[in-house]
Amino acid sequence: MRRLEEAFNRSGSSRFLNSPAGRIFRLVAGLGFLVVGYVYRGHALGVLSMVWSVFPLSAGALDICYFSALLGGPLSGAKIRARYKTG
């Protein structure tokens, strides 16, 4: 049986998240959380949204995948792409 991180990193979701389009998606999502949080900065959920925006922004900007790391796989998107190439 394959390990959980290997199953995730071979999935279509992981391939998308670690592609250039996925990085752009994470940056846009992070900016969305940041903007919504800023608009509602007077509320707890607004502040939480701004704090949460750090994760997709950093993942997109630094080419890292937190999901893979949480499952025991590599953190670097480049390492994920190199290790789990599809033919």
Stockholm file with secondary structure:
# STOCKHOLM 1.0

chainA/1-87         MRRLEEAFNRSGSSRFLNSPAGRIFRLVAGLGFLVVGYVYRGHALGVLSMVWSVFPLSAGALDICYFSALLGGPLSGAKIRARYKTG
#=GR chainA/1-87 SS CCCHHHHHHTSHHHHHHTSHHHHHHHHHHHHHHHHHHHHTTTSHHHHHHHHHTHHHHHHHHHTBCHHHHHTTSCSBHHHHHHHTCCC
#=GC SS_cons        CCCHHHHHHTSHHHHHHTSHHHHHHHHHHHHHHHHHHHHTTTSHHHHHHHHHTHHHHHHHHHTBCHHHHHTTSCSBHHHHHHHTCCC
//
